Amino acid sequence: MSFSQIMIRELRSLRVAVFHPADGDREELMLHIRRIGCTVYADWPIPTHPTRETDIALCLLSETGEQLPDWQDVALIAILQYESPVVVRSLLDSNAHGIVTKPIRAFGILSTLLLTRSLHRFSQRQKAKTDKIEETLRSRRLIDRAAEALSASGFGTLEACHQAIRRAAMEGRVTAASVAENILTGKAVPVIEMLRRG
């Protein structure tokens, strides 16, 4: 089964929130979303956090340029009534992955929900990868600083100190970064003993 088929199949399990003043447009939008098969609820004004478990939130973008919420776990769709410079700038500054325009029409809502869900998942995967790379770099810098500190204190060459940190991590079944942290906070007895033994 392809990724797109999986996305379409799970569409009916999505929980969708519509943050828009109570009027005909809101009712129309909710009706179309219900017809697709999603669970939908509405609220106004936009809360600090969704009041229920929500997969996708459609939020009215204010003509005053007020920012959309920054909810990392919720895919956002901006509802646009105008395309003034202020609104467009606010849209570009937001983390919305899709737009719905007013007046509300049925055409395009299904595609927008699917595309938004797909783009949101992609950006979450990219963020997870970026976070992992940043953590790896942070660990590497920590290990380098610890090895440099040991070497500067007369415990051997930089390479020997790096190897001792790696050995201590393997023997202690911990990360090399946690060993490095112990070295930098003065709790490095096992590593120093290794270096003394050679």
Phi, psi and chi 1 to 4 in degrees:
 res  aa     phi    psi   chi1   chi2   chi3   chi4
   1 MET       -  130.3 -172.9  179.8  -64.8      -
   2 SER   -75.1  163.7   72.2      -      -      -
   3 PHE   -59.6  -41.6  178.0   69.5      -      -
   4 SER   -65.0  -37.4   57.7      -      -      -
   5 GLN   -65.3  -39.4  -72.4  171.8  -42.6      -
   6 ILE   -62.8  -44.1  -66.9  168.1      -      -
   7 MET   -60.4  -44.9  -68.9  -72.6  -68.3      -
   8 ILE   -65.7  -40.4  -68.7  166.4      -      -
   9 ARG   -65.1  -39.2  178.9  172.1  -77.6 -172.9
  10 GLU   -82.5   -4.6   74.3  167.4   15.6      -
  11 LEU   -54.3  -40.0 -166.6   62.0      -      -
  12 ARG   -67.9  -16.4  -69.8  176.3  179.4  -86.5
  13 SER   -92.7   -2.0   67.6      -      -      -
  14 LEU   -72.1  142.6  -67.8 -177.9      -      -
  15 ARG  -105.0  116.6  -63.7  157.0  -60.5 -165.6
  16 VAL  -115.0  135.3  179.5      -      -      -
  17 ALA  -112.4  140.1      -      -      -      -
  18 VAL  -117.3  112.4  175.4      -      -      -
  19 PHE  -102.9   99.0  -63.0  110.3      -      -
  20 HIS  -159.9  144.8 -172.9  -70.1      -      -
  21 PRO   -56.6  149.6  -23.0   32.5      -      -
  22 ALA   -68.9  107.7      -      -      -      -
  23 ASP  -158.0 -173.0   63.1   10.8      -      -
  24 GLY   -62.9  -37.1      -      -      -      -
  25 ASP   -62.6  -42.3  -79.8  -31.1      -      -
  26 ARG   -63.8  -44.4 -175.9  168.9   92.3  174.9
  27 GLU   -62.6  -41.2  -69.6  -52.2  -49.3      -
  28 GLU   -62.2  -45.7 -174.3   77.7   13.1      -
  29 LEU   -63.5  -44.8 -175.1   52.4      -      -
  30 MET   -63.6  -37.9  -69.2  177.3   70.2      -
  31 LEU   -60.6  -46.5  179.3   65.7      -      -
  32 HIS   -64.0  -39.6  -65.3  -45.1      -      -
  33 ILE   -67.6  -39.8  -65.9  168.5      -      -
  34 ARG   -63.1  -40.2  -84.2 -164.0 -160.9   96.9
  35 ARG   -61.3  -32.9  -79.4 -177.2 -177.2  148.9
  36 ILE   -67.7  -28.7  -70.2  166.6      -      -
  37 GLY   115.7    2.5      -      -      -      -
  38 CYS   -80.2  156.3  -55.5      -      -      -
  39 THR   -82.6  131.6  -57.4      -      -      -
  40 VAL  -136.3  142.3   61.7      -      -      -
  41 TYR  -138.2  164.1   74.3   94.7      -      -
  42 ALA  -129.4  155.9      -      -      -      -
  43 ASP  -159.1  160.3 -158.9   -3.6      -      -
  44 TRP  -165.6  136.8 -173.0 -103.8      -      -
  45 PRO   -73.7  179.0   27.4  -33.3      -      -
  46 ILE   -66.3  123.1  -59.2  172.2      -      -
  47 PRO   -76.7  170.4   28.5  -32.5      -      -
  48 THR   -64.8  -38.8  -49.7      -      -      -
  49 HIS  -136.3  150.0  -59.7  -72.8      -      -
  50 PRO   -56.6  140.2  -21.7   31.4      -      -
  51 THR   -79.5  -13.9   52.1      -      -      -
  52 ARG  -136.5  173.8  -53.8 -176.7 -157.8  173.8
  53 GLU   -64.9  126.7  -76.1 -158.6   30.3      -
  54 THR  -136.6  132.5  -54.1      -      -      -
  55 ASP   -93.9  -41.8  -61.5  -54.4      -      -
  56 ILE  -133.9  135.3  -61.5  176.5      -      -
  57 ALA  -121.1  130.1      -      -      -      -
  58 LEU  -101.8  119.6  -67.8   94.5      -      -
  59 CYS  -122.1  130.6  -57.5      -      -      -
  60 LEU   -67.6  125.6  179.8   64.0      -      -
  61 LEU   -87.6  117.4 -166.9   58.4      -      -
  62 SER   -66.4  143.1  166.6      -      -      -
  63 GLU   -70.7   -8.9   59.4  -92.8   28.4      -
  64 THR   -84.7   -5.1   61.8      -      -      -
  65 GLY    86.9   14.8      -      -      -      -
  66 GLU   -63.2  137.0 -169.8  177.5  -28.9      -
  67 GLN   -70.3  146.9  -67.7  -66.1  -53.1      -
  68 LEU   -73.6  156.5  -70.2 -179.8      -      -
  69 PRO   -66.0  155.1   22.7  -31.5      -      -
  70 ASP  -106.1   77.9 -173.2   17.8      -      -
  71 TRP   -99.8  107.6  -61.8  -31.0      -      -
  72 GLN   -64.8  -33.1  -64.0  -59.7  -44.4      -
  73 ASP   -91.8    0.1  -63.4  -30.2      -      -
  74 VAL  -120.1  128.6  179.1      -      -      -
  75 ALA   -74.7  133.8      -      -      -      -
  76 LEU  -109.8  138.1  -72.5 -177.6      -      -
  77 ILE  -122.2  127.7  -63.0  172.6      -      -
  78 ALA   -86.7  135.1      -      -      -      -
  79 ILE   -98.0  119.3  -56.4  170.6      -      -
  80 LEU  -108.0  133.0  -61.0 -176.4      -      -
  81 GLN  -106.2  -30.7 -174.6  161.7    9.0      -
  82 TYR  -130.3  162.7  -52.7  102.4      -      -
  83 GLU  -123.5   50.3  -78.3 -171.1  -37.1      -
  84 SER   -75.0  161.3   69.3      -      -      -
  85 PRO   -54.8  -37.7  -26.8   34.6      -      -
  86 VAL   -64.5  -45.0  171.8      -      -      -
  87 VAL   -66.8  -43.9  168.0      -      -      -
  88 VAL   -63.6  -41.9  170.6      -      -      -
  89 ARG   -62.5  -43.1 -168.3  177.7  -50.2  112.7
  90 SER   -63.4  -39.1 -177.2      -      -      -
  91 LEU   -63.0  -45.2  176.0   64.3      -      -
  92 LEU   -66.1  -30.8  -68.3  173.2      -      -
  93 ASP   -81.1  -11.2  -69.8  -19.1      -      -
  94 SER   -86.1  174.0   77.0      -      -      -
  95 ASN  -105.5   31.4   60.2  -16.2      -      -
  96 ALA   -70.3  142.7      -      -      -      -
  97 HIS  -108.7    2.0  -70.9  101.3      -      -
  98 GLY  -164.8  166.5      -      -      -      -
  99 ILE  -135.7  149.8   60.2  168.4      -      -
 100 VAL  -127.1  134.3  167.5      -      -      -
 101 THR  -105.2  153.5   57.5      -      -      -
 102 LYS  -101.1  146.5  -66.7  172.6   70.9  169.6
 103 PRO   -66.2  149.3   24.5  -31.6      -      -
 104 ILE   -71.0  133.6  -58.5  -62.3      -      -
 105 ARG  -130.0  153.5  -64.3 -179.6 -175.4   86.5
 106 ALA   -67.5  -35.4      -      -      -      -
 107 PHE   -63.7  128.2 -180.0   76.1      -      -
 108 GLY    97.2  -15.1      -      -      -      -
 109 ILE   -68.5  -45.3  -68.8  176.0      -      -
 110 LEU   -58.3  -49.1  171.7   61.9      -      -
 111 SER   -61.2  -40.3  -58.1      -      -      -
 112 THR   -65.6  -42.2  -59.7      -      -      -
 113 LEU   -60.7  -46.3  -71.6  172.0      -      -
 114 LEU   -65.0  -46.5  -75.8  170.1      -      -
 115 LEU   -64.9  -42.1 -174.0   61.2      -      -
 116 THR   -62.3  -45.5  -62.0      -      -      -
 117 ARG   -60.8  -43.9  178.5   78.5  163.4  160.1
 118 SER   -64.9  -46.6  177.1      -      -      -
 119 LEU   -65.1  -38.4  -70.8  172.7      -      -
 120 HIS   -64.4  -43.5 -178.2 -108.7      -      -
 121 ARG   -62.9  -41.8  -79.9 -171.9  167.6  173.8
 122 PHE   -61.0  -45.8  174.8   76.5      -      -
 123 SER   -67.6  -31.1   45.1      -      -      -
 124 GLN   -66.7  -40.2  -77.2 -172.9  -46.8      -
 125 ARG   -64.6  -41.7  -73.7 -165.6  -56.9  -87.8
 126 GLN   -64.3  -39.2  -66.7  -56.4  104.2      -
 127 LYS   -65.2  -40.8 -174.3 -178.1 -179.0  -52.6
 128 ALA   -62.3  -40.7      -      -      -      -
 129 LYS   -64.9  -44.4  -74.6  178.9 -173.6  175.0
 130 THR   -62.3  -43.9  -57.0      -      -      -
 131 ASP   -60.2  -39.9  -70.9  -11.2      -      -
 132 LYS   -66.6  -41.9 -169.0  172.4 -179.6 -178.4
 133 ILE   -63.4  -44.4  -70.0  166.8      -      -
 134 GLU   -62.7  -39.2  -75.0  174.0   -1.9      -
 135 GLU   -66.0  -39.8 -179.7   56.2   31.3      -
 136 THR   -62.8  -44.3  -59.0      -      -      -
 137 LEU   -64.7  -40.4  -69.8  172.8      -      -
 138 ARG   -62.2  -43.4 -169.3 -166.4   73.3   79.6
 139 SER   -63.2  -43.1  -62.6      -      -      -
 140 ARG   -61.3  -43.2 -175.9   75.8 -119.4  170.0
 141 ARG   -64.0  -39.2  -74.4 -167.1  -66.9  -91.0
 142 LEU   -63.5  -45.2 -159.0   61.7      -      -
 143 ILE   -64.0  -42.8  -66.2  161.8      -      -
 144 ASP   -61.3  -43.4  -73.1  -14.3      -      -
 145 ARG   -63.7  -40.9  -81.7  178.4   41.5 -135.0
 146 ALA   -65.5  -43.9      -      -      -      -
 147 ALA   -63.1  -41.2      -      -      -      -
 148 GLU   -63.6  -40.2  -74.5  163.4   11.2      -
 149 ALA   -64.5  -42.9      -      -      -      -
 150 LEU   -64.1  -45.0  -72.1  172.6      -      -
 151 SER   -63.3  -41.8 -174.3      -      -      -
 152 ALA   -66.5  -23.8      -      -      -      -
 153 SER   -88.1    5.5  -61.5      -      -      -
 154 GLY    89.3   21.3      -      -      -      -
 155 PHE   -96.2   23.7  -72.2  104.1      -      -
 156 GLY   113.5 -173.3      -      -      -      -
 157 THR   -72.3  164.8   65.7      -      -      -
 158 LEU   -59.1  -42.5 -157.4   54.1      -      -
 159 GLU   -63.9  -42.7 -179.4   55.5   32.9      -
 160 ALA   -62.5  -38.9      -      -      -      -
 161 CYS   -68.2  -39.5  -66.9      -      -      -
 162 HIS   -61.0  -44.6  -91.9  105.0      -      -
 163 GLN   -64.2  -39.4  -74.9  176.9    5.2      -
 164 ALA   -64.1  -39.2      -      -      -      -
 165 ILE   -63.7  -44.3  -69.3  169.3      -      -
 166 ARG   -63.6  -42.7  -74.2 -165.9  -69.2  -89.6
 167 ARG   -63.4  -43.9  -86.2 -157.2  -33.0  -90.4
 168 ALA   -62.2  -37.5      -      -      -      -
 169 ALA   -65.7  -43.9      -      -      -      -
 170 MET   -65.5  -44.4  -74.8  174.7   64.3      -
 171 GLU   -68.1  -35.9  -72.7  179.8   13.7      -
 172 GLY   -87.7   -3.3      -      -      -      -
 173 ARG    52.8   46.1  -64.1 -173.9 -178.8 -162.5
 174 VAL  -130.1  174.8  -66.5      -      -      -
 175 THR   -79.3  152.4   64.5      -      -      -
 176 ALA   -62.2  -31.0      -      -      -      -
 177 ALA   -65.2  -38.8      -      -      -      -
 178 SER   -70.6  -34.0   66.4      -      -      -
 179 VAL   -64.1  -44.4  171.7      -      -      -
 180 ALA   -60.8  -39.7      -      -      -      -
 181 GLU   -63.6  -40.1 -146.9  161.7  -30.5      -
 182 ASN   -62.5  -39.4  -75.9  -19.6      -      -
 183 ILE   -62.0  -46.4  -68.3  165.9      -      -
 184 LEU   -71.3  -18.7  -66.1  169.9      -      -
 185 THR  -104.8   11.7   54.7      -      -      -
 186 GLY    81.3   21.0      -      -      -      -
 187 LYS  -116.4   47.2  -56.4  170.9 -169.8  168.9
 188 ALA  -107.4   28.5      -      -      -      -
 189 VAL   -54.1  -48.1  175.5      -      -      -
 190 PRO   -59.9  -38.5  -20.4   30.9      -      -
 191 VAL   -69.2  -42.4 -178.2      -      -      -
 192 ILE   -64.0  -39.2  -69.7  168.9      -      -
 193 GLU   -62.3  -41.6  -71.3  -56.7  -44.1      -
 194 MET   -60.5  -45.5  -84.4 -177.5 -167.7      -
 195 LEU   -65.7  -34.8  -73.7  164.3      -      -
 196 ARG   -69.0  -37.6  -78.5 -175.2  177.2  145.3
 197 ARG   -71.6  -25.5  -69.7 -163.9  -49.9  -94.7
 198 GLY    83.7      -      -      -      -      -
